[in-house]
Amino acid sequence: MAVAQELDLGRYKLGWADVEDYIYKPAKGISEAVVRDISWWKGEPEWMTNFRLRAYRHFDRKPMAPWFAVNMPDLDLQDIFYYIKPTDKQVNEWDDLPAQMKETYQKLGIPEAEQRYFAGVTAQYESEVVYHRNRDELEAQGILFTDMDTAVREYPDLVRRYFGKVIPPGDNKFAALNSAVWSGGSFIYVPPGVEVEMPLQAYFRINSQNAGQFERTLIIADKGARVHYIEGCSAPVYSSDSLHSAVVELVALPGSRITYTTIQNWSPNVYNLVTKRALAQTEAHVEWIDGNIGSRLTMKYPSVVLAGPKASGEVLSVAYAGPGQHQDAGAKMHHVAPETTSTIISKSISKDGGITTYRGRVDVDKGAYGSKSFVRCDALILDDQSTSNTIPVMEIAEQDAQIGHEATVSRVGEDQLFYLMSRGLTETQAMSMIVNGFIEPITKTLPMEYAVEWSRLIELQMEGSVG
């Protein structure tokens, strides 16, 4: 079993653990029997059971990509719980949640968010969605917002049409793993021409030691529809490893727009290995806003396949790596159709020996004439022990493509600190102001409540830093 390195755990504020009182928790490890048990507990139709089993066979025989494996420690995949059923049913009223879970979500601010800011909320605890609520006015517009397990039962035709099509099980080893053992996650369908005026929200919480969380999210925006989805994540602090390996598929039909915002604040014993991909059809737009902090290792590259003429995609990301952490994040854009446009803006901060890596790819296929792509990677290194890497790949098959790439690596200068401190700020306050200015192009895209929280998370990680 891989054991987490010595880390400064004191700054992580969401690291408590609840006492376990679960309906079902199997032995650790993955096998065909475990996959069948998950499907049985969920009462799934035969087609989903078969989908899981095919995916498990992919996982069992598929090696990790060499570039991926070189960054992976000896994480023991047989030392993980692949399915934990915390309650016997899902509820749609906060007061019906078990008291301990309700207290956890109250600490995380979920009731306040649900009541004040969001159109609908999903809360996942371990492997299952334990609370879900969709606003009546959304249902009246034909907007489907539910957990993925319910969608398999209630909307099977729609799910079968898109599930596993944007990210097939054989895409990579961890997509295959998720496809075999997935549980929970969100399903959203927005009818043609309908705009969801307020963001939909989900929150994912890992509680058990050595737990794996494998939610599956599928969002479909029909022609001319618009939707914004926001998710947050956290976990307790343990001395042994936990695994988060999600799959997110977005389908943006002609003229639609999807914005997907992630604020992941995992504890430093979590390995965060996620596959996210969107399909954008004619004149559709997909935007990924991605914040990563806290996990021991993140490897995540939101991507957009620009499949229809004049489709566009954008990835805005920020990553913070502290002691013992590696944030390996980036984006992928695949221009398949003509006159498509993509933008990647990546910001990273490393401190106290942390490692940040931008890993990105832009492909312009033959026939995707008139395509435009711009990539900008900015890294801020706060001490001599930290590291930043930039690994861009571009393959362009059309001569008239307009491609731009910029990258900067910078340090916080003594003159900057002196200037701010001479005006009454402490060194920590001055450093935080500089860092928040650095990531401002990302935070300004967030709803106000999330922007404030993200800035505060960065400040907590920054405590005690020296330029």
QUICORVEN-V267603 format. One record per run of one state. SS is the DSSP state (A for helix, B for strand, O for the rest). FROM is the first residue (numbers start at 1). LEN is the number of residues. Records with the same first field share a line. If there is no record, write none. Layout:
SS: FROM-LEN / FROM-LEN
This chain:
O: 1-2 / 4-20 / 26-6 / 43-3 / 62-4 / 70-11 / 82-2 / 86-5 / 92-2 / 97-2 / 109-1 / 117-3 / 126-2 / 135-1 / 141-3 / 155-1 / 163-10 / 182-4 / 191-4 / 196-4 / 207-4 / 214-2 / 222-4 / 236-4 / 241-1 / 245-2 / 253-4 / 266-4 / 281-4 / 294-3 / 307-5 / 322-4 / 336-5 / 351-4 / 365-7 / 382-5 / 397-5 / 412-2 / 422-5 / 439-1 / 444-4 / 463-5
B: 3-1 / 24-2 / 81-1 / 84-2 / 91-1 / 120-6 / 128-7 / 144-4 / 186-5 / 195-1 / 200-7 / 211-3 / 216-6 / 226-10 / 240-1 / 242-3 / 247-6 / 257-9 / 270-11 / 285-9 / 297-10 / 312-10 / 326-10 / 341-10 / 355-10 / 372-10 / 387-10 / 402-10
A: 32-11 / 46-16 / 66-4 / 94-3 / 99-10 / 110-7 / 136-5 / 148-7 / 156-7 / 173-9 / 414-8 / 427-12 / 440-4 / 448-15
